[in-house]
Amino acid sequence: MPIVVHLNIFVESQELERVAQTLRNFPEVTDEFEVTGEYDLVALIETDSITSFRKLLKDKILGVKGIRSTVSAVVIHTHKKGGKLVAE
């Protein structure tokens, strides 16, 4: 079952641009935002399953130099997308 994950990313300040560039190259990263607040970047990730997300996180994302840590939020239901209500 496909999943969407909001991945909040803490980055070492001097590595921000390089980390953002690296993440943009992953096909699973559908959207990427530099944000204010607690996190530095937020990436929206789409994968085939929770297992494939785990593999991406463990084998690729956490290996990117400059990423200090991440906080994942798996989307369990979408109420509204693109300004439109999503039918149940």
N, C-alpha and C positions, 0 to 999 in steps of 0.2 A: 504494500500500500504506500503510495507516494506521501512524503511529508514535507512540511515547510518549517524551517527553524529560523528564529530571530537570534542571531549570535552577537552578543555584546562583547566587545574586545577591548582589553586594556593593553596599551602599546607604550613602549619606551619612547619618550618624546622625540628624540633624535632619529628614530626609525619610522616615524609615522608615514611619510611619503612612500618609502620603500615597501612597507607592509601593505599599504593600500594598493599599490601597484601589483604586488604579488597576488593578493587576494582577488583582484579584478580578473586575473588570468585563469582562475579556477572556473570551469563551466558551471559548477553547482551554485556559484554565487550569482544570483540573479539581480540583486540590487546591493549597493554599498553606500553607506553614508558616514561622513565625518560629523560628529555630534559634539555638543557641549554637555557638560554634566559629568556624571561618574565615569562613563566609558569614553573611549576615544573614537572607536568605529563601531558601526552596526552593520552586519551583513545579513541579508536574507538569503537563505540557502534552501534549495529544493533537491531532494534526493529520493531514490526509489523506496527506501525503508529506513527505519531507525538504525538498523545494522550498517547500512551504507553510510549514514551520517556519522556513526561512531568511527568507522574506518577513515572517513575523510578528516574528521577532527583529530584523531589519534595519529594518523600516518602523514598528513599533509599540513593542516592548519597549525597545530601545536608545534610543528617543526620549523615554522617561519621565524627567522631571527628577528627579534624585536617584540614579539607577542609575549606579554607577561602572563596573561590568563584570560579566560573566557567565561561567560555565563550564557547558557543556552536556554531558550524558551521555545518548546515545540508547540506549534499551532495545533490545537485539538478541534477547533471549529471556527469557521469564518462566517461572521454575521453580515459584513459589508465589505466590498472590494471594488476599487476603482470608482467610488462614489455611488455604487449601486448595491441594493440589498441582495443577499444571496439566498435563493430559495432553499428550503430544507428538504 
